[in-house]
Amino acid sequence: MPKAFRLRELAEHVGGTVRGDPDREIRGIATLAEAGPDKISFLTNPRYRAEAEKTRAGALIVPPGGGVAGHDLLEAAEPYLAFARLLELFHPPAARPVGISPSASIGEGVRLGDSVAVAPFAVIEDGSSIGDRVVVGPGCVIERDCSVGEETVLRPRVVLYAGTRVGRRCLLHSGVVLGGDGFGFATSEGVHHKVPQLGRVVIEDDVELGANTTVDRGTLGDTVIERGTKIDNLVMVAHGVRIGRRSILAAQSGIAGSTSVGPGSTFAGQAGAAGHLDIAEGVVVAAKSAVFEDLPPGAFVAGIPAVDHRRWKRAQVVFKKLPELRAEVRKLRERVAELEQALGRSEEADS
């Protein structure tokens, strides 16, 4: 049976406040629809308030003043963060594996830290360095002269090309490829000649990269993902790009070569940026938008090409009315033509 916590213990764990019975026993977390009396759920979006009022959950995580009648409450200044911390409390991560599989291939001069785990059929090539408590999943390939910082986890089938640097406490999900060649070609007389890609990929500390995300090496310099950045599945980061610290790139977004993205920026799903741009700190690019010019600090843009989101919203209102506006313009043209004809007949009569 899952371990039970009293509601006041949960509140202490997340720095929250109890409204209701502090001694209520909670044995887990569930959705509003599925929770029972021994579960805690959460309400952070007002659109689910009606569902929260009907839930059987024993308690709810809510923002201050966001009470729901008939329920014990755990009020937290950041309810979604509180939810995340309680998930970790009820579902602590499994103990890290330790040991080198007999089927793993370890090259010459490889440095392995303490309590490292290398799973079956993983390959670590000559001269690479693996930090303490690193997990290298099944089928991973770490080419020569790479380094992986302590407590980083490589899920199955991650590939690090030669010279790649990965920091501490990173999480690389299955299918991540770091250090593939940048897409660089010199075209002459219709023939595309490959430009050698000699830079590296550098992933700083506390970065998470989603499944099948790719980060290409620079042509001469490095492609850098700064600390604390979180990148979703199926994201493409091209050669020579720098992504600032604590940025967010959602699924299927992409950044073209030599573009710089400032700290704390957000690219929503399927958003992208052209190459050789300077995107400043704290920028937000809405879903399915395409950036073709430099952006100032704090810009919030949307559309193709991306413009200020307020301008884009106004344009969308007009766009939805285009069929009606077209019909109205046609009628006005017809009316103008009729008036011109009438005026012409009047002038002929006067003459």
GIFENVEN-V413347 format. One record per pair of residues at least 24 apart in sequence whose ideal C-beta (glycine too) atoms are under 6 Angstrom apart, sorted by the first residue. I is the first residue (numbers start at 1). J is the second residue. If there is no record, write none. Layout:
# GIFENVEN-V413347
i=(I I)
j=(J J)
This chain:
# GIFENVEN-V413347
i=(2 2 7 7 11 14 14 14 16 16 16 16 17 19 19 20 20 21 24 24 28 29 29 29 42 42 44 44 96 163 164 165 166 167 167 167 168 169 169 170 170 171 172 173 173 174 175 175 176 176 177 178 179 180 182 182 182 184)
j=(27 28 59 72 74 76 82 85 74 75 76 82 75 73 75 72 73 72 58 72 90 86 87 90 79 83 79 80 135 200 201 202 203 203 204 205 205 205 206 203 207 208 209 210 211 211 211 212 209 213 214 215 217 216 216 219 239 219)
